[in-house]
């Protein structure tokens, strides 16, 4: 244990019940941190069933806990195992705590859920406190409608956890766009620990291209992505309907369905795309950011990672945000449109293929996000690196546990 103390370790927890957002954000942060600190090793705890499809840099690895999925009624069930959800959660909690015990990180970064999925991280948070490790909560720019979030966090007893366990809260955004904890009864002592980092700039390597994609990406094209795709059928259906209605839309489209789109929906959409000369469709690409970088414009639902990529690669974008089960995407898109960063097609107008066709035609002449000057917009990664270094340089010996601080 003593022999490696000149090396540093960070554990990142991501509950990942569905979709790609949490995993992709945590992976991007991990890569940035190890690039900035050659003495750092990072382990990501994730429930994503496709985490193994992604590349990880040297000194970044992952442990996959059993997956769960949230049903439309809000209940969780085991993703692949035919066992009770309580047994699944008990296994997850045990794996998380034992991994933290053996890995013995100097810092734990918890993504979004202060106590983890159904409280599964509480034991680990208590272990980290006893070992004087730094504990950070990472929050995306927008969580949900304030009233809905207040009800959710009251049910989860999340606000007291902020005061009890967390040294700092990193908000991966800017207050001009959203305060993710607006309307919550957050103590002033917790507010003082909130730091807005700016958005997390992404980089792009070379895309993984099949031979049939090479020709398409060498010319201007519109990338259409619903993220993980589990709830992206409305967007894909509408874009296909727009191209069916208006074959003269100037830019060809590349549809990336996402790995969580239902197979029967995917098959139906692929068959429709095959009948349209200027539309190409694929299921998944683990280097989506490389496709964003090559695209002339982006059409998306507007999740956090896609928004960061639109900003990072300065792409004109059209967002059709979902409004259920959360208003997160709508809040982000509406505010970004007000600031001149992108265009939004709300769901109530977006069901009409003619409206989507008009919006796609406008994308050709839409100004990129850089036309709106917002200081610090993409400073997230260097700020996260700086904040992590500050805590890691202090070491454990000088750390005062959160609840022992005056006024905490």
Buried (B, 14 or more C-beta within 10 A) or exposed (E): EEEEEEEBBBBBBBBBBBBBBBBBBBBBBBBBBBBBBEEBBBBBBBBBBBBEEBEBEEBBEBBBBBBBBBEEEEEBBBBEBEEEBEEBBEBBBEBBBBBBEEBBBBBBBBBBBBBBBBBBBBBBBEBBBEBBBBBBBBBBBBBBBBEBBBEBBEEBEBBEBBBBBBBBBBBBBBEBBBBBBBEBEBBEBBEEBBEBBBBBBBBBEEBEBEEEBEEBBEEEBBBBBBBBBBBBBBBBBBBBBBBBEBEEBEBBBBBBBBBBBEEEBBEBBBEBBEEBEBBBBBBBBBBBBBBBBBBBBBBBBBBBBBBBBBBBBBBBBBBBBBBEEBBBBBBBBBBBBEBEBBBBBBBEEBBBBEBBBBBBBEBBEBEBBEEBEBEEBBBBBBBBBEBBBEBBEEEEEEBEBBEEEEEB
